[in-house]
Amino acid sequence: QVQLVESGGGLVQAGGSLSLSCAASGRTYTMGWFRQAPGKEREFVAAIMWLGRNTYYTDSVKGRFTISRDNAKNTVYLQMNSLKPEDTAIYYCAAESRISPYTDSPGEYDYWGQGTQVTVSS
């Protein structure tokens, strides 16, 4: 069982930046970030395939967020710029245990972190 540990959340003003990290205790393949705001379903934010060559984003964060990974460190990152109040949510790191096609479905991910709060004030 692979453990995922996120860090880097916090409070920032609109227009600011935050960087999230997620360290895995073992090898993982596709890694992704999801978020869940109060009263809403968990939604896909970004994903990166295991070689790091292919990345995917939900439309609302394209051009503002960047996902990257360092396989030597088993770590995935999410750089968030130009943050908006609607980005406020708990952000979860997720990972797949096998090589598979890209997916934005939470149910396809095998491992989850505990979540880190991101709050953007207006």
N, C-alpha and C positions, 0 to 999 in steps of 0.2 A: 504494500500500500504506500503510495507516494503522498507525502504531506506537502501542502502549498502554504506559504506564509507571506502575506502581503504587508507592505509598509509604504508610508509616504502620504497618506491622506491628511486632510486638515481643512482649515478655514482660509479662504482667499477671497479677495474682492473681485467683482466682475472685471474681466479683461486681464486678470492675472494668470499665473501658471502654477502647475503642480506636476510632480513626477511620482508615479507609482512604481513599485518594484514587487516582484513575486518570485520567491526562491523556492525551488522544488527540491525535495530530498532525494530524488532519483531521476532517471531519464524519463522525459515526456516527449510527445510528438506535437501535434497541433496545440498551440496555447492561445487562450483568448481572455478577453476582459468582458464582463457583463456588469450591468448596474441595475439597481432597484430603488426607485423612489417610493416614499410612503404612499400606500394605497394603489400602487401600480405593479404590474407584472415585471419580472426580471427581463431585461432586454439586452440584446447583443450590442457590444460597442466596437470591438476590434478583434481580429485573430491573425495569427502568424503561423505559417507552416513550419515544419520542424527544421528545415534547412535555412529558414529565414528569407528565402527569395520571394515569397508571395505573402502579401498582406491584404487584409480586407477590413473595411470600415462601414459602419452604418452611416447613412447619408448626413445625419445631423452633426457628425464630428469630423467629416472629411475636410482636410485642409487645416484643421486645428489640433488634432490628436495624431500621435505617431507611436506605433507599436514596434518594438524591436526585441531581440533576444540575444543572449550570450550562452551558447550551449556548453561552453567550458565551465560555466558557473551554474548551469541549470536555472537560469533566471530570465524572466521576461519583464519588460518595462513598458510603461505607458506614459509618454510625455504629453501633457495636456496644456495647450496654450489658448489664449483668448477665451478663457472660461466664461460661461454664462450662468445665470441663476438656475436655468433649467438643466444644467449638468449636475445639480445637487442630487446625490444619491449615495447609497452604499455600493462600492465597487468591489466586484468579486473576480478573482483570478480563477481560471479553469484550464484543465489540460486533458488531453486524450492519451490513452495508454497504448495506442497502436497507430500505425500509419493509415490514414483514411482521407477521403476527399474533404475539402473545406466544408464546414457547416457552421451555421449561426444558431443552431438549435441547442438550447441548454441540455436537453436530454441526451445528447450525443457525447457529452463530456463526462469523463470518468472521475476526475478529481476536482475538488473545489477548495478554495481558501476560505478563511473565516470572514472575510470582508473588511473593508476599510472605508470610513466615512469621508466623503468629499462634500464640503459645503461652500457654495459660492454666494456671497452676499451682493446685493444690488446697490 
